Amino acid sequence: MLEIANLSKHYGETIALDDASIAFSAGTVHTIMGENGSGKSTLVKLLSGVVAPDRGRILIDGAPFAGRNPAAFQARGFATVYQEVLIAPDRSVTDNILLGYDGPFRRNLPRGARRQTAAATLSRYARTAVDLDIDAGALPLATQQLVVLARALVRKPRILILDEVTAALDFNDRETVFTLIEALAREGCLVLFISHRMDEVLRLSDRITILRSGKVVETFDRADATPELLLARMAPEIVEERQQHG
């Protein structure tokens, strides 16, 4: 469904992503792992239209795609949930879920269907009812992140990018989001899951790609991945130091 080919991004002298090539399949959870500075955030920005690559191509269904902004990526079925919880604090939960859903000159949803659509989207994974009429800024941080996730899901994306989304969630919320991710993959969605938590990665992933210093190190099938192997590819210097100290 999605492929990046020789994708590179520099910021001045800093090489954020260097000649990266990865193929992603529909109906899978494909995890991207790496330490801070490995290129994960840059890859997310490139696949969200936030920044443009300096070199290389993005292909969708085998055809080159040259979207120039987030709206172009959204129109092709991408949706991204960032680690930072991005809400409009003084607008209702319903408005936050449907933020950006309407066109510039008309509503894509009739007024009467807006609340129902927001409620149905949240009900897929929210453990407790969320008041759709209160200001989103009044919600606990974990619930705010669930609202942001609903904003992505309401678009029915083909490609859902989740950038460390579980960082703000408690254990029970994480479990419901994991169940949702697994269900989305079964429905044919490609889920790009960015995480540094080994337990999450080994539970959810169908494939795992390791980035280090902006380069793709290796891509594994889940069946071939172990915590020791993933750590050795992500941070070989840590493994070597541990071995030296017994």
Backbone bond lengths (Angstrom), bond angles and torsions (degrees), N, CA, C in turn:
res aa  C-N    CA-C-N  psi(-1)  N-CA   C-N-CA  omega(-1)  CA-C   N-CA-C  phi
1 M - - - 1.466 - - 1.520 111.70 -
2 L 1.326 116.43 -42.32 1.466 121.50 -174.74 1.519 109.45 -134.87
3 E 1.320 115.86 139.47 1.466 120.16 177.29 1.519 108.88 -144.04
4 I 1.333 115.52 139.37 1.458 119.56 167.19 1.525 106.88 -111.28
5 A 1.324 115.60 137.16 1.463 120.56 -175.33 1.523 109.26 -128.68
6 N 1.342 115.67 113.08 1.470 122.50 176.35 1.526 111.85 55.27
7 L 1.313 116.12 41.39 1.456 121.57 -175.92 1.528 110.29 -79.20
8 S 1.335 116.41 130.78 1.462 121.80 -179.00 1.523 110.22 -136.66
9 K 1.345 114.34 146.66 1.461 120.21 175.94 1.517 109.00 -146.74
10 H 1.339 116.46 125.17 1.460 122.69 178.23 1.525 108.74 -116.11
11 Y 1.324 115.05 146.47 1.462 121.80 169.45 1.521 106.56 -120.36
12 G 1.335 116.15 96.10 1.461 119.06 -173.36 1.514 109.68 62.06
13 E 1.327 117.08 -124.20 1.456 121.56 179.82 1.532 112.68 -84.49
14 T 1.317 116.35 -9.19 1.466 120.34 -177.18 1.528 110.10 -85.44
15 I 1.311 115.84 126.11 1.465 121.74 176.90 1.527 107.55 -94.39
16 A 1.330 116.84 104.93 1.459 120.80 -176.87 1.524 111.81 -83.82
17 L 1.316 116.70 -37.13 1.468 122.24 176.99 1.521 107.38 -143.88
18 D 1.323 116.00 132.95 1.463 120.37 -168.43 1.527 110.75 -129.64
19 D 1.344 115.73 101.82 1.470 121.79 171.25 1.536 111.80 56.21
20 A 1.326 116.44 46.16 1.468 121.41 -174.72 1.519 110.57 -86.02
21 S 1.326 115.52 132.50 1.466 122.00 176.26 1.530 108.78 -131.76
22 I 1.331 116.08 124.28 1.466 122.41 179.24 1.526 107.88 -145.91
23 A 1.327 116.81 139.26 1.461 122.09 173.36 1.521 108.62 -108.26
24 F 1.323 116.44 133.29 1.459 123.19 -178.45 1.525 109.03 -118.83
25 S 1.322 116.59 136.86 1.463 121.22 -177.45 1.519 111.53 -106.06
26 A 1.327 115.81 147.15 1.460 121.42 175.23 1.523 109.58 -63.79
27 G 1.324 115.36 150.95 1.456 120.13 176.15 1.507 114.42 71.31
28 T 1.329 116.79 25.93 1.461 120.82 179.90 1.521 110.37 -133.38
29 V 1.332 114.19 158.91 1.462 121.67 167.58 1.520 106.29 -103.35
30 H 1.312 116.14 113.05 1.468 122.01 -177.56 1.523 107.56 -111.11
31 T 1.319 115.96 111.41 1.462 121.06 -175.73 1.526 110.80 -91.45
32 I 1.320 115.21 140.19 1.464 122.88 172.60 1.521 107.30 -110.59
33 M 1.335 116.53 120.54 1.461 121.75 179.68 1.517 110.34 -118.94
34 G 1.316 114.59 151.89 1.453 120.05 175.92 1.516 109.64 169.85
35 E 1.316 115.92 158.26 1.461 120.22 177.64 1.529 109.88 -73.89
36 N 1.331 116.10 172.37 1.459 119.93 174.57 1.521 109.45 -56.92
37 G 1.343 115.74 134.16 1.451 119.90 -179.16 1.513 114.11 86.19
38 S 1.321 116.68 6.68 1.473 119.46 -177.58 1.522 112.51 -80.46
39 G 1.330 117.58 -18.21 1.460 120.78 -178.79 1.518 113.96 115.46
40 K 1.333 117.52 0.88 1.468 120.55 -177.31 1.529 111.45 -60.37
41 S 1.325 116.68 -50.84 1.470 120.17 -176.67 1.525 111.21 -64.36
42 T 1.310 116.58 -37.02 1.469 119.61 177.84 1.515 110.71 -64.74
43 L 1.323 117.44 -41.50 1.459 120.52 177.52 1.524 110.64 -61.04
44 V 1.326 117.09 -43.16 1.465 120.90 178.08 1.531 110.12 -59.69
45 K 1.313 117.05 -45.33 1.469 120.32 -179.51 1.523 111.81 -64.21
46 L 1.322 117.41 -38.46 1.461 121.05 178.56 1.528 111.19 -65.96
47 L 1.332 116.38 -36.67 1.463 120.73 -178.55 1.523 112.79 -88.54
48 S 1.318 115.79 6.69 1.465 121.30 175.95 1.528 111.34 -117.03
49 G 1.321 117.08 -4.87 1.454 120.91 -179.64 1.505 114.34 80.77
50 V 1.338 116.86 10.54 1.465 120.34 -179.77 1.522 110.44 -73.45
51 V 1.324 116.50 -38.80 1.468 121.71 175.05 1.526 107.78 -130.29
52 A 1.323 115.65 160.44 1.468 121.64 179.43 1.519 109.14 -105.69
53 P 1.322 117.96 145.98 1.462 119.85 178.53 1.522 111.31 -70.64
54 D 1.326 115.94 151.87 1.463 120.71 172.64 1.524 110.75 -80.11
55 R 1.322 115.04 -28.46 1.469 119.93 -178.07 1.522 108.15 -156.56
56 G 1.320 116.18 157.40 1.453 120.99 177.38 1.518 112.56 97.30
57 R 1.332 115.47 178.37 1.460 120.94 -173.97 1.526 111.24 -133.56
58 I 1.323 113.98 152.69 1.456 122.77 167.97 1.520 106.81 -112.03
59 L 1.318 116.85 129.67 1.458 121.01 -179.91 1.529 109.63 -120.82
60 I 1.325 116.08 137.05 1.456 122.99 175.95 1.517 107.42 -120.03
61 D 1.320 115.69 124.51 1.472 120.70 -177.61 1.529 111.05 52.67
62 G 1.326 115.69 35.90 1.461 121.15 175.82 1.515 115.56 85.06
63 A 1.332 118.03 -6.31 1.465 121.16 -177.94 1.523 110.48 -108.51
64 P 1.346 118.26 138.06 1.466 120.62 178.76 1.525 111.26 -59.27
65 F 1.338 114.66 139.80 1.463 121.82 178.77 1.514 108.19 -126.63
66 A 1.325 116.00 126.68 1.464 120.55 -176.39 1.523 110.73 -122.72
67 G 1.330 116.34 51.61 1.461 119.74 177.18 1.514 111.27 -61.93
68 R 1.324 116.64 138.15 1.463 121.11 -173.89 1.512 114.09 -104.25
69 N 1.337 117.79 -5.71 1.460 119.81 -177.46 1.525 108.89 -157.81
70 P 1.334 117.97 168.31 1.461 120.25 -179.35 1.521 113.91 -56.69
71 A 1.336 118.08 -36.58 1.464 120.44 -179.38 1.525 111.36 -61.81
72 A 1.332 116.93 -37.12 1.470 120.27 179.11 1.523 110.80 -66.60
73 F 1.328 117.04 -39.42 1.464 120.44 177.87 1.524 110.78 -68.45
74 Q 1.321 117.19 -40.66 1.456 120.15 177.99 1.520 111.01 -62.15
75 A 1.332 116.60 -38.08 1.461 120.37 180.00 1.529 111.97 -65.31
76 R 1.328 116.97 -23.94 1.468 121.06 177.88 1.526 112.57 -94.06
77 G 1.319 117.04 8.12 1.450 119.98 172.53 1.514 115.71 100.81
78 F 1.341 118.62 9.31 1.461 121.91 176.22 1.530 110.18 -85.30
79 A 1.319 116.06 144.80 1.467 121.70 169.03 1.524 107.03 -144.58
80 T 1.323 116.50 137.24 1.461 121.45 -175.92 1.526 109.95 -124.68
81 V 1.336 115.09 134.92 1.465 121.53 171.45 1.528 106.55 -115.73
82 Y 1.314 116.33 118.21 1.458 121.40 -174.95 1.525 110.91 -89.09
83 Q 1.321 114.68 162.73 1.459 120.55 177.25 1.522 110.73 -62.19
84 E 1.338 117.18 -39.93 1.457 120.75 176.48 1.529 108.70 -70.22
85 V 1.312 116.70 135.00 1.468 120.73 -177.86 1.527 108.05 -82.89
86 L 1.323 116.19 105.59 1.458 121.85 -172.12 1.522 110.38 -103.75
87 I 1.321 116.06 100.16 1.462 121.18 178.71 1.520 110.08 -127.46
88 A 1.331 114.53 164.08 1.469 121.63 168.66 1.525 105.68 -97.17
89 P 1.332 118.52 99.88 1.474 121.13 -167.82 1.516 114.49 -63.48
90 D 1.337 118.59 -26.94 1.457 121.24 -175.49 1.526 112.93 -97.06
91 R 1.347 116.07 10.37 1.463 119.75 176.92 1.524 109.13 -113.72
92 S 1.303 116.44 156.73 1.462 121.09 -174.68 1.524 111.44 -66.15
93 V 1.324 114.96 164.15 1.460 120.30 176.79 1.532 110.05 -59.25
94 T 1.327 116.72 -44.02 1.466 120.03 178.10 1.518 111.09 -58.07
95 D 1.326 117.50 -47.24 1.469 121.00 179.97 1.524 110.93 -61.81
96 N 1.334 117.21 -37.81 1.456 120.07 179.66 1.524 111.63 -66.23
97 I 1.316 116.60 -40.93 1.471 119.23 179.98 1.522 110.63 -64.89
98 L 1.325 116.87 -36.21 1.468 121.11 -176.67 1.527 112.51 -97.58
99 L 1.334 116.70 11.84 1.461 121.13 -179.91 1.533 109.84 -60.91
100 G 1.327 115.81 122.95 1.458 120.08 -179.86 1.514 114.03 82.44
101 Y 1.330 117.65 -3.63 1.468 120.63 -178.38 1.523 111.27 -74.36
102 D 1.331 116.19 -36.85 1.458 120.35 -179.06 1.520 111.04 -79.03
103 G 1.324 115.76 155.89 1.458 120.83 175.07 1.514 110.65 -75.98
104 P 1.338 116.90 172.47 1.468 119.75 -177.09 1.528 113.53 -67.79
105 F 1.335 117.50 -24.02 1.465 119.54 -174.46 1.527 113.90 -120.68
106 R 1.331 117.64 -6.65 1.459 118.06 179.32 1.523 109.42 -154.39
107 R 1.323 115.38 156.97 1.455 120.82 176.76 1.534 109.63 -80.27
108 N 1.313 116.35 134.76 1.451 119.97 173.77 1.519 111.83 -80.39
109 L 1.320 115.78 -16.91 1.458 121.72 175.65 1.525 109.18 -122.17
110 P 1.332 119.31 134.22 1.472 119.86 173.47 1.519 110.25 -60.75
111 R 1.298 116.06 151.73 1.459 120.49 -177.02 1.525 111.66 -54.22
112 G 1.319 117.12 -39.85 1.451 120.14 -177.30 1.518 114.27 -68.57
113 A 1.340 116.98 -20.68 1.468 120.60 -177.59 1.517 112.74 -94.72
114 R 1.312 117.33 -9.06 1.460 119.86 -173.71 1.535 111.71 -64.32
115 R 1.308 115.94 -50.13 1.463 119.85 -177.65 1.524 110.80 -64.63
116 Q 1.321 116.31 -40.99 1.466 121.02 179.94 1.524 110.91 -63.07
117 T 1.324 116.94 -41.39 1.460 121.28 179.88 1.519 110.66 -65.88
118 A 1.332 117.14 -43.22 1.463 120.92 178.26 1.523 110.87 -61.81
119 A 1.326 116.62 -43.82 1.460 120.71 -179.54 1.522 111.41 -64.11
120 A 1.331 116.81 -43.12 1.464 120.67 -179.27 1.521 111.63 -64.02
121 T 1.333 116.86 -36.66 1.465 120.71 -179.74 1.528 110.47 -68.35
122 L 1.316 116.83 -46.42 1.462 120.61 178.87 1.525 112.41 -63.85
123 S 1.324 116.03 -34.01 1.465 119.56 -174.54 1.521 112.49 -66.96
124 R 1.327 117.74 -13.78 1.467 120.07 179.65 1.524 111.53 -67.66
125 Y 1.336 117.56 -23.66 1.464 118.21 -174.89 1.524 114.65 -148.10
126 A 1.335 120.08 -16.05 1.472 120.79 -178.80 1.524 109.33 -71.69
127 R 1.334 117.11 126.65 1.467 121.44 -176.48 1.525 111.85 -71.83
128 T 1.313 115.99 -35.21 1.467 120.28 -179.30 1.526 108.80 -123.04
129 A 1.316 114.80 155.17 1.459 120.05 -178.61 1.528 110.23 -63.45
130 V 1.313 115.88 140.24 1.463 122.42 177.25 1.524 107.51 -111.66
131 D 1.318 116.36 129.51 1.460 121.29 178.07 1.525 108.56 -67.84
132 L 1.318 116.34 114.21 1.465 120.96 -174.31 1.519 112.99 -77.25
133 D 1.315 117.06 -12.28 1.463 120.37 -172.89 1.525 114.03 -100.33
134 I 1.340 117.32 -11.93 1.463 118.14 -179.92 1.522 110.30 -82.27
135 D 1.317 115.91 162.55 1.461 120.55 176.03 1.530 109.29 -65.56
136 A 1.317 116.05 134.58 1.466 120.02 -177.50 1.522 111.89 -61.50
137 G 1.336 117.16 -27.75 1.459 120.41 179.83 1.511 113.39 -67.12
138 A 1.341 118.00 -15.59 1.463 121.37 179.09 1.521 112.17 -84.70
139 L 1.322 118.04 -6.97 1.464 121.80 -178.02 1.519 111.16 -83.13
140 P 1.329 117.73 153.24 1.474 119.73 171.00 1.531 110.19 -60.29
141 L 1.324 115.62 156.13 1.465 120.73 -175.72 1.528 112.04 -56.26
142 A 1.340 117.11 -42.92 1.467 119.83 -178.49 1.524 110.81 -62.05
143 T 1.327 117.27 -40.58 1.460 120.28 179.38 1.515 110.89 -69.37
144 Q 1.325 117.42 -34.92 1.463 120.27 174.83 1.530 110.87 -58.86
145 Q 1.337 116.26 -40.02 1.460 118.65 179.54 1.527 111.15 -66.56
146 L 1.319 117.34 -34.79 1.465 120.69 176.17 1.523 110.79 -65.28
147 V 1.329 116.56 -34.98 1.466 120.73 176.45 1.531 110.16 -66.26
148 V 1.323 116.69 -42.03 1.465 120.21 178.67 1.536 110.16 -63.86
149 L 1.322 116.62 -38.94 1.458 119.97 176.63 1.527 110.84 -62.26
150 A 1.339 116.52 -40.85 1.469 120.26 177.43 1.522 110.90 -61.56
151 R 1.327 117.54 -35.54 1.468 121.17 178.36 1.526 110.68 -60.03
152 A 1.333 116.46 -37.65 1.465 119.97 177.43 1.523 110.86 -72.59
153 L 1.326 116.75 -42.39 1.466 120.56 -174.21 1.519 112.77 -70.25
154 V 1.335 117.78 -30.30 1.455 120.11 -177.12 1.525 111.07 -62.94
155 R 1.322 116.73 -19.73 1.468 121.43 178.78 1.530 112.36 -83.05
156 K 1.338 116.50 -4.88 1.468 122.12 -177.27 1.541 110.85 50.73
157 P 1.327 116.47 61.31 1.469 119.89 -174.24 1.519 112.91 -69.47
158 R 1.319 115.68 151.22 1.469 122.00 169.28 1.520 109.94 -83.81
159 I 1.335 115.68 -31.20 1.461 121.72 -177.98 1.521 107.65 -129.67
160 L 1.330 116.33 113.31 1.460 122.15 -177.91 1.522 108.84 -110.85
161 I 1.328 116.10 121.26 1.461 122.16 -179.35 1.522 108.31 -105.31
162 L 1.327 116.24 120.66 1.467 122.26 -177.75 1.521 108.28 -116.62
163 D 1.322 115.94 108.21 1.463 122.03 -173.85 1.531 109.35 -100.42
164 E 1.333 116.46 94.75 1.467 122.14 178.15 1.527 111.59 53.07
165 V 1.333 116.66 42.52 1.468 119.73 -172.34 1.523 112.58 -71.84
166 T 1.322 118.29 -19.18 1.462 119.33 -176.68 1.527 112.75 -84.42
167 A 1.326 117.80 -3.46 1.468 120.43 -175.65 1.521 112.25 -59.65
168 A 1.331 117.47 -33.01 1.464 120.90 -176.57 1.526 112.92 -94.47
169 L 1.336 117.89 0.72 1.462 120.87 -171.62 1.525 111.87 -99.82
170 D 1.339 115.58 149.93 1.453 119.19 172.52 1.533 109.20 -83.21
171 F 1.325 116.87 178.64 1.463 120.70 -172.43 1.530 111.66 -60.34
172 N 1.325 117.00 -46.71 1.462 119.71 -176.74 1.523 112.12 -65.81
173 D 1.334 116.79 -40.43 1.464 120.02 176.95 1.526 110.69 -64.23
174 R 1.319 116.61 -39.17 1.465 119.79 177.21 1.513 110.79 -58.71
175 E 1.326 116.30 -44.04 1.460 120.23 -178.03 1.532 111.43 -61.77
176 T 1.330 116.91 -42.37 1.462 118.71 -179.74 1.531 110.97 -68.79
177 V 1.319 117.52 -35.46 1.461 120.60 177.18 1.533 110.02 -68.34
178 F 1.323 117.38 -38.73 1.473 120.13 176.25 1.529 110.66 -59.81
179 T 1.333 115.85 -45.02 1.463 119.88 179.16 1.524 110.63 -60.82
180 L 1.334 116.39 -40.13 1.453 121.15 177.26 1.526 110.88 -62.18
181 I 1.327 117.24 -46.34 1.471 121.26 -179.28 1.525 110.38 -58.43
182 E 1.310 116.25 -44.64 1.463 120.34 179.63 1.528 111.04 -63.13
183 A 1.332 116.56 -39.09 1.467 120.48 178.90 1.522 111.31 -67.37
184 L 1.327 117.61 -41.26 1.464 120.83 178.98 1.531 110.82 -61.06
185 A 1.325 116.69 -41.90 1.468 119.56 178.68 1.528 110.58 -63.27
186 R 1.324 116.95 -41.67 1.466 119.68 178.21 1.527 111.46 -61.69
187 E 1.331 116.20 -30.03 1.462 120.67 -179.88 1.532 112.50 -81.08
188 G 1.333 117.26 -2.13 1.460 120.78 176.49 1.509 115.45 105.20
189 C 1.332 117.45 -1.60 1.463 121.18 178.26 1.521 110.04 -72.79
190 L 1.312 116.73 143.52 1.457 121.74 168.37 1.521 107.68 -91.23
191 V 1.331 116.66 120.46 1.461 121.79 178.20 1.518 108.36 -108.17
192 L 1.334 116.48 116.37 1.464 121.68 171.90 1.522 107.13 -93.32
193 F 1.319 114.96 114.58 1.459 121.02 -171.54 1.519 108.44 -111.79
194 I 1.332 116.28 114.90 1.453 121.57 179.17 1.522 107.60 -99.30
195 S 1.325 117.46 120.19 1.457 120.04 -177.52 1.520 110.08 -156.85
196 H 1.324 115.29 153.26 1.467 120.70 172.99 1.522 110.73 -113.13
197 R 1.339 117.22 0.59 1.459 121.30 -177.67 1.529 109.59 -87.95
198 M 1.310 115.79 115.63 1.455 120.70 -173.64 1.523 111.87 -61.66
199 D 1.339 117.74 -38.32 1.464 119.44 -178.50 1.521 111.46 -64.21
200 E 1.336 117.07 -39.82 1.460 120.83 177.53 1.521 111.03 -64.47
201 V 1.308 115.33 -45.68 1.464 120.60 -176.06 1.526 110.65 -61.63
202 L 1.322 116.47 -46.62 1.462 119.84 -175.88 1.522 111.66 -72.69
203 R 1.307 117.89 -25.33 1.465 119.93 176.97 1.523 112.31 -76.56
204 L 1.336 117.20 -44.92 1.459 120.81 -166.40 1.525 114.67 -94.36
205 S 1.306 117.90 -28.56 1.460 120.86 -164.31 1.521 113.49 -74.34
206 D 1.323 115.18 142.09 1.459 121.60 162.89 1.529 109.88 -94.33
207 R 1.341 115.29 -38.26 1.466 120.97 175.58 1.523 107.77 -136.97
208 I 1.325 115.77 154.83 1.467 122.10 -176.66 1.524 108.26 -135.85
209 T 1.331 115.77 126.37 1.465 120.70 175.28 1.524 108.86 -112.91
210 I 1.321 115.81 131.78 1.463 122.32 178.48 1.529 109.17 -100.08
211 L 1.344 115.50 128.85 1.464 121.92 171.58 1.517 109.20 -108.87
212 R 1.319 115.82 142.88 1.467 120.66 174.15 1.520 108.09 -147.78
213 S 1.331 116.13 124.95 1.473 122.79 179.46 1.523 111.84 52.50
214 G 1.331 115.50 41.19 1.463 120.52 175.91 1.505 115.51 82.62
215 K 1.327 118.10 -1.93 1.464 121.42 -177.49 1.521 111.19 -112.18
216 V 1.329 115.44 148.96 1.457 120.66 171.67 1.523 107.92 -76.77
217 V 1.327 116.30 120.12 1.461 120.72 -179.81 1.527 110.08 -85.10
218 E 1.353 115.66 -51.30 1.457 119.71 -176.59 1.521 108.76 -169.93
219 T 1.333 115.53 153.91 1.457 122.03 172.88 1.518 108.83 -119.50
220 F 1.346 115.35 130.62 1.461 121.55 -176.78 1.515 110.56 -116.24
221 D 1.322 116.58 148.72 1.451 120.57 160.03 1.523 107.89 -75.55
222 R 1.324 116.51 149.20 1.465 120.19 -178.22 1.529 111.69 -55.57
223 A 1.317 117.44 -37.61 1.464 120.70 -176.97 1.524 112.25 -62.64
224 D 1.321 116.84 -23.24 1.471 120.83 -177.31 1.525 112.71 -96.71
225 A 1.330 117.18 -3.42 1.466 120.83 -172.72 1.524 111.04 -96.58
226 T 1.319 115.50 135.52 1.462 122.68 171.12 1.525 107.64 -128.15
227 P 1.330 117.78 158.94 1.468 118.78 178.01 1.525 112.23 -56.47
228 E 1.319 116.62 -39.58 1.475 120.52 -178.31 1.527 110.84 -65.00
229 L 1.327 116.10 -42.15 1.461 119.96 -178.85 1.530 110.48 -67.18
230 L 1.317 116.85 -44.59 1.462 119.90 -178.63 1.527 110.86 -63.52
231 L 1.327 117.01 -42.66 1.456 120.20 179.00 1.528 110.85 -64.52
232 A 1.324 116.41 -39.97 1.466 120.01 179.60 1.523 111.93 -62.94
233 R 1.327 117.30 -35.12 1.471 120.46 178.64 1.522 111.56 -78.58
234 M 1.338 117.11 -33.90 1.469 120.80 -178.73 1.512 112.09 -75.69
235 A 1.324 116.10 -44.99 1.466 121.50 -170.93 1.521 109.65 -141.02
236 P 1.329 118.28 70.71 1.468 120.30 -176.82 1.524 113.02 -60.82
237 E 1.334 116.70 -28.62 1.463 119.28 -178.77 1.528 110.90 -67.89
238 I 1.334 117.60 -33.29 1.467 120.78 177.70 1.522 110.16 -68.46
239 V 1.318 116.52 -43.26 1.465 120.75 178.83 1.519 110.36 -62.71
240 E 1.334 115.87 -42.20 1.466 119.45 -179.83 1.513 111.19 -64.49
241 E 1.343 116.49 -40.78 1.472 119.80 179.11 1.527 111.30 -63.84
242 R 1.308 116.99 -40.87 1.453 121.34 177.83 1.521 111.32 -62.01
243 Q 1.314 115.45 -40.98 1.465 119.34 -179.71 1.531 111.21 -66.45
244 Q 1.327 115.77 -37.37 1.464 119.90 -179.84 1.527 111.95 -67.20
245 H 1.345 115.54 -30.75 1.462 119.47 -178.09 1.527 112.06 -98.86
246 G 1.316 115.32 15.26 1.451 119.75 174.07 1.492 113.62 73.83
